[in-house]
Amino acid sequence: MELDTGATAWMLTSASLVLLMTPGLALFYGGMVRGKSVLNMMMMSFGAIAVTAVIYVLWGWSMSYGSDIGGIVGNPFDQFALQGAIYDDAGEFIIDDFGVPGIVGVGFQATFAIITVALISGAIADRVKFGTWMVFVALWVTFAYFPMAHMVWGGGLLSGDGPFASIAAPIDFAGGTVVHINAGAAALVLALVVGKRKGFGTEPMRPHNLTLVMLGAALLWFGWFGFNGGSAFTADGFAGLAWVNTTTATAAAVLGWLVVEKIRDGSATSLGAASGVVAGLVAITPAAGSVSPLGSILLGAVAGVLSAFAVGLKFKLGFDDSLDVVGVHLVSGLWGTLAIGFLATETGLFYGGGVNQLAVQAIIAVVAVAFSAVVTYILAIILKPTMGWRVSEDVEVNGIDLAVHSESAYETIQQGSVIKEVRA
């Protein structure tokens, strides 16, 4: 296969866009927490980048795309440290079927692993030890993310080569199961194991900086064009379709969320708009290459409505998903994965394709939830008595930033003294 410089340039650009999403997430999450823990929240995202990028090169790529072990995971030693993944026997760069060097694909896939585990951090904001989080990142990507990526994209049980393909080939264009359902289910389990923030449900815990939230949402939307458009693996019509569907679904989700807010609460808010952006992006992720632009509008609008209602469930059910990872990523991820069964232009129920695609999409969604939940629970329970999840009550009340990182996000020097912000 000859090198396609255009496709290679697009994939390098896409990888860079997806990497940008995690700093964007840091801003998004950082603005949503209280001012006393904004740096800690952002550090959880940057910590996820640091840990995952190293691990992915060592064994993450091999566990995701190495030789199959039982349909669950790739052999971690098959291409350990990318041996055999960069050069062929002649010493030339390996080129994939799209004319892109394999090493570019490694970089692209690494950014997916990074953003997925970083998403989970929003469920446990304000109250966990940074060291425990960093260890969890390493364990979770190894035992939850890499196997899921292999099962769906690496030829495993949930892929087009798996046992369900005899019913209909599972469709996950860019990560509905691997990224969003995986992270959302993990977020729910961690929120339950770690427990509620002090004052949850009785004290106001409003976002301290909505400007940061809006900026973070904008960067996420921008980066998502690499996430979905890059999942075509070349610069072609599918990349263009994914781009348009990503735009329209996200816009429709914003409208859906704001309509719910206006009817239910009397005001359409900036936080609602930013959250609608993410809900739409999440929902279109698995479907970006298989639905029409018209279908993407319906898919996005429903996602905005569903997640707008779902984020309130934590108060009714009593779990502290601090920044609504469950209500947005799990709920919209599930909807987007299932919606393919209705809206896929070639196999969807609304296009005369019958129920087979819907059945397979439901199966892979359930398997993804169950697998992620079980693995996350085991890891969380192991870490709880060994390292401990919670910071002390004093640290939680006074703020993790100063206690753990010896820094404050907001301070001014006046007459030689440090005047720190009044904390919400």
C-alpha positions in Angstrom: 0.0 0.0 0.0 1.4 3.4 -1.0 1.4 6.4 1.4 -1.6 8.7 1.0 -0.3 12.0 2.2 -3.8 13.6 2.3 -5.2 10.8 4.4 -2.2 10.9 6.7 -2.4 14.7 7.1 -6.1 14.3 8.0 -5.4 11.6 10.6 -2.6 13.6 12.2 -4.9 16.6 12.4 -7.7 14.4 13.8 -5.4 13.0 16.5 -4.3 16.5 17.5 -8.0 17.6 17.7 -8.9 14.6 19.9 -6.0 15.3 22.2 -7.2 18.9 22.5 -10.5 17.5 23.9 -9.0 16.5 27.2 -7.6 20.0 28.1 -11.0 21.2 26.9 -12.6 18.8 29.3 -10.4 20.1 32.0 -11.8 23.6 31.4 -15.4 22.3 31.1 -15.2 20.3 34.4 -13.0 23.0 36.1 -15.7 25.6 35.6 -18.4 23.4 36.9 -16.8 22.7 40.3 -16.5 25.1 43.2 -13.6 27.5 43.1 -11.7 25.8 45.9 -11.2 22.6 43.8 -10.9 23.8 40.3 -7.1 23.1 39.9 -7.6 19.6 41.3 -10.4 19.0 38.8 -8.2 20.1 35.9 -5.2 18.1 37.2 -7.3 14.9 37.1 -7.6 15.4 33.3 -4.0 16.3 32.8 -3.0 13.4 35.0 -5.1 11.1 32.8 -3.1 12.3 29.8 0.2 11.7 31.4 -0.5 8.2 32.7 -2.5 6.9 29.7 -0.1 8.2 27.0 2.8 6.2 28.5 0.8 3.1 29.1 -0.8 3.1 25.7 2.6 2.9 24.0 3.8 0.2 26.4 0.8 -2.2 26.3 -2.3 -0.3 25.5 -2.1 -0.6 21.7 -1.2 -4.3 21.9 -4.1 -5.1 24.3 -6.5 -3.2 21.9 -5.3 -4.4 18.5 -2.9 -7.3 19.2 -3.6 -11.0 18.6 -7.0 -12.0 20.0 -7.3 -13.8 23.4 -10.8 -15.2 23.8 -12.5 -12.4 22.0 -12.0 -10.2 25.1 -8.5 -8.6 24.8 -5.4 -8.5 22.6 -2.2 -10.0 23.7 -0.3 -7.3 25.7 3.1 -8.8 24.7 2.3 -9.2 21.0 3.3 -5.6 20.2 4.6 -4.5 23.6 6.2 -1.0 23.4 5.0 -1.0 19.7 7.4 -3.6 18.6 6.3 -4.7 15.1 3.7 -1.9 15.0 5.9 0.8 13.3 8.2 -0.8 10.7 7.9 -3.8 8.4 10.6 -6.4 7.8 12.2 -4.2 5.3 12.5 -1.3 7.8 9.8 0.8 6.1 6.9 2.3 7.9 3.9 0.0 8.0 1.1 1.5 5.9 -2.6 0.6 6.6 -5.3 0.0 4.1 -6.1 3.7 3.9 -2.5 4.6 3.0 -1.8 6.0 6.5 1.3 4.9 8.5 0.4 2.6 11.4 2.2 4.8 13.9 -0.3 7.6 13.1 -3.1 5.2 13.9 -1.5 4.5 17.3 -1.4 8.1 18.1 -5.0 8.6 17.1 -6.2 5.7 19.2 -4.2 6.8 22.2 -6.1 10.0 22.4 -9.4 8.1 22.6 -8.1 6.1 25.6 -7.0 9.4 27.3 -10.3 11.2 26.9 -12.4 8.2 28.0 -10.8 7.8 31.4 -10.6 11.5 32.0 -14.4 11.7 31.5 -14.9 9.6 34.6 -13.3 12.1 36.9 -16.4 14.4 36.7 -18.4 11.9 38.8 -16.1 12.1 41.8 -15.2 15.8 41.9 -14.2 17.6 45.0 -13.5 14.6 47.2 -10.9 12.1 46.1 -7.2 11.6 46.6 -5.1 12.6 43.6 -2.7 9.7 44.1 -5.6 7.2 44.2 -7.0 8.7 41.0 -3.7 8.3 39.2 -3.4 4.7 40.1 -7.0 4.1 39.1 -6.4 5.6 35.7 -3.6 3.1 35.0 -5.7 0.2 36.2 -8.9 1.2 34.5 -7.5 1.8 31.1 -5.7 -1.6 31.3 -8.6 -3.7 32.5 -11.6 -1.8 31.2 -10.8 0.4 28.3 -8.3 -1.7 26.3 -10.4 -4.9 26.5 -13.5 -2.9 25.4 -11.6 -1.3 22.5 -10.5 -4.8 21.5 -14.0 -6.3 21.8 -15.5 -3.6 19.6 -12.8 -2.4 17.2 -10.0 -5.0 17.5 -11.9 -8.0 16.2 -13.3 -9.2 19.5 -16.8 -10.3 20.7 -18.6 -7.1 19.9 -17.1 -6.4 16.5 -18.1 -7.3 13.0 -16.1 -10.5 13.4 -17.9 -11.5 16.6 -20.8 -13.9 17.2 -23.5 -11.2 17.0 -22.5 -10.4 13.4 -24.6 -13.3 12.2 -27.6 -11.3 13.3 -26.3 -7.9 12.2 -22.9 -6.3 12.2 -22.6 -4.2 15.4 -22.1 -0.5 14.6 -20.0 1.8 16.8 -18.5 4.4 14.5 -16.4 6.4 17.0 -17.0 5.1 20.5 -20.6 5.0 21.8 -19.8 1.7 23.7 -16.0 2.0 24.0 -15.9 5.6 25.2 -19.2 6.9 26.5 -21.1 3.9 27.8 -17.8 2.6 29.2 -17.0 5.8 31.0 -20.6 6.5 32.1 -21.0 3.1 33.7 -17.7 3.5 35.4 -18.7 6.9 36.7 -21.9 5.6 38.2 -20.0 2.8 40.0 -17.3 5.1 41.3 -19.9 7.7 42.5 -21.6 4.9 44.5 -18.3 3.4 46.0 -16.7 6.8 46.8 -19.9 8.3 48.3 -21.4 11.7 48.3 -19.7 15.0 48.8 -20.3 16.6 52.2 -23.4 18.7 51.9 -24.7 17.1 48.8 -28.4 17.8 48.4 -28.4 20.3 51.3 -25.8 22.9 50.3 -25.5 24.9 47.0 -22.8 23.5 44.8 -23.1 25.7 41.8 -20.5 26.0 39.0 -18.0 28.7 40.0 -17.1 29.9 36.4 -19.6 29.4 33.6 -17.2 31.2 31.2 -14.7 28.3 31.6 -17.6 25.8 31.1 -18.6 27.5 27.8 -15.0 27.7 26.6 -14.5 24.0 27.5 -17.6 23.0 25.6 -16.5 25.0 22.6 -13.1 23.1 22.6 -14.8 19.8 23.0 -17.1 20.5 20.0 -14.1 21.6 17.9 -12.1 18.5 18.9 -15.0 16.2 18.3 -14.6 16.8 14.5 -11.4 14.8 14.8 -13.1 12.3 17.1 -15.9 11.5 14.6 -14.4 12.7 11.3 -11.1 11.0 12.0 -12.9 7.7 12.6 -13.4 7.5 8.9 -9.6 6.9 8.9 -9.2 8.9 5.7 -10.3 12.2 4.1 -13.4 11.0 2.2 -17.2 11.2 2.0 -17.6 9.3 5.3 -15.5 11.9 7.1 -17.6 14.7 5.5 -20.8 12.9 6.6 -19.5 12.5 10.1 -18.6 16.2 10.2 -22.1 17.3 9.1 -23.9 14.8 11.4 -21.7 15.9 14.3 -22.7 19.5 13.7 -26.4 19.0 13.2 -26.9 16.5 16.1 -25.1 18.7 18.5 -27.0 21.8 17.5 -30.3 19.9 17.8 -29.3 18.6 21.3 -28.6 22.2 22.4 -32.1 23.2 21.3 -33.7 20.1 22.9 -32.0 20.8 26.3 -32.8 24.5 26.2 -36.5 23.8 25.4 -36.7 21.5 28.4 -35.1 24.1 30.7 -37.4 26.9 29.5 -40.5 24.8 30.0 -39.4 23.2 33.3 -37.4 26.0 34.9 -38.4 29.2 33.1 -34.9 30.0 31.8 -32.6 28.7 29.1 -29.1 28.7 30.7 -25.5 28.8 29.5 -24.8 25.6 31.5 -27.7 24.0 29.8 -26.4 25.0 26.4 -22.9 23.7 27.2 -24.4 20.4 28.6 -26.6 20.1 25.5 -23.5 20.4 23.3 -21.9 17.4 25.1 -25.0 15.3 25.0 -25.4 15.8 21.3 -21.7 15.0 20.7 -22.0 11.9 22.8 -25.1 10.6 21.1 -23.9 11.1 17.5 -20.5 9.4 18.2 -21.5 5.8 17.5 -23.9 6.8 14.7 -21.9 9.5 12.8 -21.2 7.4 9.8 -24.5 5.4 9.5 -27.3 7.9 9.8 -28.4 10.7 7.5 -28.1 14.4 8.4 -31.9 14.4 8.9 -31.6 11.4 11.2 -28.8 13.1 13.1 -31.2 16.0 13.9 -33.7 13.7 15.5 -31.0 11.7 17.3 -29.5 14.9 18.7 -32.8 16.5 19.8 -33.9 13.4 21.7 -30.4 13.2 23.3 -30.7 16.8 24.5 -34.2 16.1 26.0 -33.2 12.8 27.6 -30.1 14.1 29.3 -31.7 17.3 30.4 -34.1 15.1 32.4 -31.6 12.5 33.4 -29.2 14.8 35.2 -31.8 15.3 37.9 -32.0 11.6 38.7 -29.0 11.8 41.0 -31.0 13.8 43.5 -34.0 11.5 43.3 -31.9 8.3 43.5 -29.4 9.7 46.0 -26.1 9.2 44.2 -23.6 12.0 43.8 -22.5 12.1 40.2 -20.9 15.5 40.7 -20.7 16.8 37.1 -23.4 14.6 35.5 -21.2 12.1 33.7 -24.0 9.5 34.1 -26.8 11.7 33.0 -24.9 12.9 29.9 -22.4 10.3 28.8 -24.2 7.1 29.9 -27.7 8.2 29.0 -26.8 9.8 25.6 -24.3 7.1 24.9 -27.0 4.5 25.3 -29.5 6.4 23.3 -27.0 7.0 20.4 -26.0 3.3 20.3 -29.7 2.2 20.3 -30.8 4.9 17.9 -28.7 3.3 15.2 -31.1 0.4 15.2 -33.8 2.8 14.2 -32.0 5.4 12.1 -29.2 3.7 10.2 -29.8 4.3 6.6 -28.9 0.8 5.5 -30.1 -1.5 8.3 -32.3 0.6 10.6 -35.9 -0.2 11.4 -37.2 3.1 10.0 -35.5 2.3 6.7 -37.0 -1.2 6.3 -34.1 -3.0 7.9 -36.1 -4.9 10.5 -35.2 -5.3 14.1 -32.0 -7.2 13.8 -29.8 -4.1 14.0 -31.7 -2.8 17.0 -31.3 -6.1 18.8 -27.6 -6.2 18.2 -27.1 -2.6 19.3 -29.0 -3.4 22.5 -26.9 -6.4 23.1 -23.6 -4.6 22.7 -24.8 -1.7 24.9 -25.8 -4.1 27.7 -22.5 -6.0 27.5 -20.6 -2.7 27.6 -22.5 -1.5 30.7 -22.1 -4.8 32.5 -18.4 -5.2 31.7 -17.4 -1.7 32.6 -19.5 -1.8 35.8 -18.0 -5.1 37.1 -14.4 -4.2 36.3 -14.7 -0.7 37.8 -16.3 -2.0 40.9 -13.5 -4.6 41.5 -10.9 -1.9 41.0 -12.7 0.6 43.2 -13.1 -1.9 46.0 -9.5 -2.9 45.9 -8.3 0.7 46.1 -10.7 1.7 48.9 -8.9 -0.1 51.8 -5.4 0.0 50.2 -5.0 3.6 49.2 -8.3 5.1 50.3 -10.5 7.2 48.0 -11.6 10.1 50.2 -9.6 13.1 51.3 -10.2 14.1 54.9 -13.3 16.1 55.7 -11.3 19.2 56.5 -9.6 19.0 53.2 -12.9 18.6 51.4 -14.4 21.5 53.2 -11.5 23.8 52.9 -10.6 22.9 49.4 -8.4 20.3 47.7 -6.4 22.8 45.7 -4.5 24.3 48.7 -4.3 21.1 50.7 -3.1 18.7 47.9 -1.5 20.9 45.3 -0.4 23.9 47.5 -2.0 26.3 45.0 -5.1 28.3 44.5 -6.8 29.1 41.2 -7.7 32.6 42.2 -5.5 34.9 44.3 -4.3 38.5 44.2 -1.3 40.0 45.9 -2.3 43.1 47.8 0.0 44.9 50.3 2.1 41.7 50.6 -0.8 39.5 51.5 -2.6 36.8 49.7 -6.3 37.4 49.3 -8.0 34.2 48.3 -11.4 34.0 46.7 -14.5 33.7 48.8 -15.4 30.1 48.2 -18.9 29.1 47.2 
